[in-house]
């Protein structure tokens, strides 16, 4: 059984969230927030270009929607 399934069955997961601001190629634009999430139950690090992407991932993770033992939300 995968670590993902085991973590959900135990009822908890541990993630490391990194957040940083960076400028797009146009230096006149305001810096934007970028995020990455790491956890033993993930296959490496997952990057997110905006907060709504991160939130959608976590909502899918916690609901288990569309996830099986070998996949994680995009």
C-alpha positions as CSV (number, residue, x, y, z in Angstrom):
1,X,0.0,0.0,0.0
2,X,1.3,3.5,-0.9
3,X,2.4,6.1,1.7
4,X,-0.5,8.3,0.4
5,X,-3.1,5.7,1.3
6,X,-1.5,4.9,4.6
7,X,-1.4,8.6,5.6
8,X,-5.1,9.1,4.9
9,X,-6.0,6.0,6.9
10,X,-4.0,7.3,9.8
11,X,-5.9,10.6,9.5
12,X,-3.0,12.9,9.3
13,X,-0.3,14.1,6.8
14,X,2.8,16.2,7.2
15,X,3.8,18.6,4.5
16,X,6.5,21.3,4.2
17,X,5.1,24.4,2.5
18,X,7.5,27.0,1.0
19,X,6.2,30.3,-0.2
20,X,8.1,33.1,-1.9
21,X,7.5,36.2,-4.0
22,X,9.0,36.6,-7.5
23,X,8.6,39.0,-10.4
24,X,7.4,37.9,-13.7
25,X,9.5,38.8,-16.8
26,X,7.9,42.3,-16.8
27,X,9.7,44.1,-14.0
28,X,6.8,46.7,-13.8
29,X,4.4,44.0,-12.5
30,X,3.9,43.4,-8.8
31,X,5.7,40.3,-7.5
32,X,3.5,37.2,-7.3
33,X,3.5,34.5,-4.7
34,X,4.7,31.0,-5.7
35,X,4.4,27.9,-3.5
36,X,5.8,24.4,-3.3
37,X,4.7,21.5,-1.2
38,X,6.8,18.6,0.0
39,X,5.8,15.5,1.9
40,X,6.8,11.9,2.4
41,X,3.4,10.9,0.8
42,X,4.1,12.9,-2.4
43,X,6.4,11.9,-5.2
44,X,8.9,14.7,-4.7
45,X,8.0,18.4,-4.6
46,X,4.9,19.9,-6.2
47,X,5.0,23.5,-7.4
48,X,2.0,25.9,-7.5
49,X,2.0,29.2,-9.5
50,X,-0.8,30.7,-7.4
51,X,-2.6,30.3,-4.1
52,X,-5.8,29.0,-5.6
53,X,-3.8,26.1,-7.2
54,X,-2.4,25.2,-3.8
55,X,-5.8,25.4,-2.1
56,X,-7.4,23.3,-4.8
57,X,-4.7,20.6,-4.4
58,X,-5.2,20.6,-0.6
59,X,-9.0,20.4,-1.0
60,X,-8.6,17.4,-3.3
61,X,-6.0,15.8,-1.0
62,X,-8.2,16.1,2.1
63,X,-11.4,14.9,0.3
64,X,-9.6,12.1,-1.5
65,X,-11.5,13.1,-4.7
66,X,-10.2,11.4,-7.7
67,X,-7.2,10.0,-5.9
68,X,-6.0,6.4,-5.8
69,X,-2.9,4.7,-4.5
70,X,-0.7,6.0,-7.3
71,X,-1.9,9.4,-8.2
72,X,-2.2,12.8,-6.7
73,X,-4.1,15.9,-7.9
74,X,-2.6,18.0,-10.6
